[in-house]
């Protein structure tokens, strides 16, 4: 089959390159360099300012109110100190990325590297100690051998030991870092001796000490703590469990992408994935995941300190002193309640009569809030870009716009459902029950249908590119007709849920639920509708279309064809992983309508499973902006233009990249955030 070689495509990377890519530069790092010079100074500055304010306040409060310091105080103090050490290094790396030269001398190269790595490992280690401290206090409250560790002297000894471990983990990077005079100026990077395993060791060290060990400790300790909290009578137990979930989820979300890229770089240095395309992809990916990981230090003061009521009161007292409104001494109470669950009386047990209800009240509001915030930001940015540059819109743009709009409709309903789940009462009036059900279902089906339409559109453009008949559908008028048809189908699929949604008076207050007429097949129909329209049909369309597209892409000469194929596989795999568990549970609930698996145990297990798989499915709307929009070079360029318009003073002018750059890209502290393949890989690894 012949393909029109003049066609260029749009969003997915394979939709966006010229099929005659003979002039593609091997291993060019210009795009990564341009990103580091433009974005990194701005991003690092934001992280530095926010993190410095937050961690600085924590230190001020703890120093001011030090009289009754406990193990929690000592750990929190050192956690904030670690983050500050780390943050102090960021302005230097930001300047280095902006000008592509190290201008601070050899001594400062070692000093800044030491601050960076000490702060990095110190922050991780003190989070581990705080987790272990929480575990001991909750799980072993009466064991004197454990309680002894909380004395001030023992706390200081533990803190010193943690700093010693941090220094030991940082030494290789500090020792091997050096300033080198190269053709284009001085660089600061880590240079390990040739023919040694130091580089591989640094990668493994980062993965083990930076993710695997701390995440394992958190999962183990908090999995033991949560059951104890759930059996307590204290009303704060739900808040405590939500805090625990936030701690683990945030750590996982912020550090896992970074460590995955680090591991891929480790494999790259061993000879796997050693193509130029992989090198480019890893260098660009490192820019994003590293910045995300860095920003974790901005959240530590919030999730470890400001969450405590006494800590907030202490800050208020300090502010009152500073502004001379009122004067008072800091509370002599200790700050042991930084994790609110420490206030719970551990001997007050009350077995739960409904584990599913308890789980919903604790987990669902937290998870829905995270999905809402992340999804709102991602899909909101997509709408901003498309509205700003709507003059050049095509079929892909229109589909992408409506996909983001569908996700936003769906996301708008989540805060209401989160509140409903948390308080177990519907307080938003009767018409809001129908309205929110409409938003939820319209967004749900709209998102699915527009993903199907985008898949078919790509299939038409690539597989039938030479047929004018198929290209007609890409006109603006035809696009509008298709969009209206999709929204009509979404409304039709949503109508049963919207119509039968109603508010009822229950024993504990009003409820909002879908109540189908008895002795009808509406309930069974709704289950089958969800399975067919929400999973079987879209997955079948994706598998068929992409199985026809991939062979055509593989026959092209473009060097980007492998990247395009990977993107297609990601689209299918992500959809399958996010939606399959949910539809399996839906199908099992459908079988219960006919008397199968009718025991109470099955009902409880299915209801429990639904809490997890539903949240996983909901979070797919957070991924859509990435895999359908931001993955495209054109879209990223448009997004960059908007950022430059919004924040003109925050962007520095990119410097012309010469041929010497590609050599420096593999260094750890080179001018890109890649900061030479990037900071942590960069400075900790390079």
Secondary structure, DSSP 4 states (H G I P E B T S, - for coil): ----TT----SSHHHHS-S--TTPPTT--HHHHHHIIIIIHHHHHHHHHHHHHHHHHHHHHHHHT-TT--HHHHHHHHHHHHHHHHHHHHHHHHHHHHHSS--SHHHHHHHHHHHHHHHHHHHHHHHHHHHHHHHHHHHSTT-HHHHGGGSHHHHHHHHHHHHHHHHHHHHHHHHHEEEEEETTEEEEEE-PPTTSSHHHHHHHHHHIIIIIHHHHHHHHHHHHHHHHHHTB--TTHHHHHHHHHHHHHHHHHHHHHHHHHHHHHHHHHTTTT-SHHHHHHHHHHHHHHHHHHHTHHHHHHIIIIITSHHHHHHHHHHHHHHTTS---PPPSS--GGGSGGGGS-TT-B---S-HHHHHIIIIIHHHHHHHHHHHHHHHHHHHHHHHHTGGG--HHHHHHHHHHHHHHHHHHHHHHHHHHHHHSS--SHHHHHHHHHHHHHHHHHHHHHHHHHHHHHHHHHHHTTT-HHHHGGGSHHHHHHHHHHHHHHHHHHHHHHHHHEEEEEETTEEEEEE-PPTTSSHHHHHHHHHHIIIIIHHHHHHHHHHHHHHHHHHTS--TTHHHHHHHHHHHHHHHHHHHHHHHHHHHHHHHHTTTTT-SHHHHHHHHHHHHHHHHHHHTHHHHHHIIIIITSHHHHHHHHHHHHHHTGGG-PPPPPP-TTHHHHTTSSSSSSSSTTT-HHHHTTT-
